[in-house]
Amino acid sequence: MYLTSEIKKGFFKEHGKSEFDTGASEAQIALFTYRIQHLTGHLKSNKKDLVTRRSLVRLVGKRRKLLDYLKREDISRYRAIIKKLGLRK
């Protein structure tokens, strides 16, 4: 399994206040980014998997909404997470 509870706790600990802070926007964005990278790799070898493609598009939309929220609320946190994860607009 590519996403275990230890991996999730690591994301929440690194990007949130603690490993139990699952609601932090930065932690959710980091987790979505990890999942997006995994699904992108899957789709490179399984081009006709339309269900996974739809899931990928939904995840990208969720991450975009969270990034827009973070940009609106606190631009410094937005810039920090963009730089840390290597995302670009």
C-alpha positions as CSV (number, residue, x, y, z in Angstrom):
1,M,0.0,0.0,0.0
2,Y,1.4,3.3,-1.0
3,L,-0.2,5.4,1.7
4,T,0.1,4.0,5.2
5,S,-0.9,5.7,8.5
6,E,2.8,6.3,9.3
7,I,3.3,8.2,6.0
8,K,0.2,10.3,6.8
9,K,1.4,11.0,10.3
10,G,4.8,12.1,8.9
11,F,3.1,14.6,6.6
12,F,0.9,16.0,9.4
13,K,3.9,16.2,11.7
14,E,6.1,17.9,9.1
15,H,3.6,20.4,7.7
16,G,1.1,20.7,10.6
17,K,1.5,21.6,14.3
18,S,1.7,17.9,15.4
19,E,1.1,14.5,13.9
20,F,-2.6,14.7,15.1
21,D,-3.2,18.1,13.4
22,T,-5.0,16.7,10.3
23,G,-6.9,19.9,9.6
24,A,-3.9,22.1,8.8
25,S,-4.2,23.4,5.2
26,E,-0.5,22.9,4.6
27,A,-0.7,19.2,5.8
28,Q,-3.7,18.5,3.6
29,I,-2.0,20.2,0.6
30,A,1.2,18.1,1.1
31,L,-0.9,14.9,1.4
32,F,-2.9,15.7,-1.8
33,T,0.4,16.4,-3.6
34,Y,1.8,13.0,-2.6
35,R,-1.4,11.3,-3.8
36,I,-1.4,13.3,-7.1
37,Q,2.2,12.2,-7.8
38,H,1.3,8.6,-7.1
39,L,-1.8,8.7,-9.4
40,T,0.2,10.5,-12.1
41,G,2.7,7.6,-12.1
42,H,-0.1,5.1,-12.2
43,L,-1.7,6.8,-15.2
44,K,1.6,6.8,-17.1
45,S,1.5,3.1,-17.3
46,N,-2.3,2.6,-17.4
47,K,-3.5,5.2,-19.9
48,K,-7.0,3.9,-20.2
49,D,-7.9,3.9,-16.5
50,L,-10.6,6.6,-16.6
51,V,-11.7,6.2,-13.0
52,T,-8.2,7.0,-11.8
53,R,-8.0,9.9,-14.2
54,R,-11.3,11.3,-12.8
55,S,-10.0,10.9,-9.2
56,L,-6.8,12.7,-10.2
57,V,-8.7,15.6,-11.6
58,R,-10.8,15.8,-8.4
59,L,-7.7,15.8,-6.2
60,V,-6.1,18.5,-8.2
61,G,-9.2,20.6,-7.8
62,K,-9.3,20.1,-4.1
63,R,-5.6,21.0,-3.8
64,R,-6.2,24.1,-5.9
65,K,-9.1,25.2,-3.7
66,L,-7.0,24.8,-0.5
67,L,-4.2,26.7,-2.1
68,D,-6.6,29.5,-3.1
69,Y,-7.9,29.6,0.5
70,L,-4.4,29.7,1.9
71,K,-3.4,32.5,-0.5
72,R,-6.5,34.5,0.5
73,E,-6.0,34.1,4.3
74,D,-2.2,34.2,4.7
75,I,0.1,34.8,1.8
76,S,3.3,34.0,3.7
77,R,2.1,30.5,4.5
78,Y,1.0,30.1,0.9
79,R,4.4,31.1,-0.4
80,A,6.1,28.8,2.1
81,I,4.1,25.7,1.1
82,I,4.6,26.4,-2.6
83,K,8.3,26.7,-2.1
84,K,8.5,23.6,0.2
85,L,6.6,21.3,-2.1
86,G,8.0,22.7,-5.3
87,L,4.6,23.7,-6.7
88,R,4.1,26.6,-9.1
89,K,1.2,28.5,-10.3
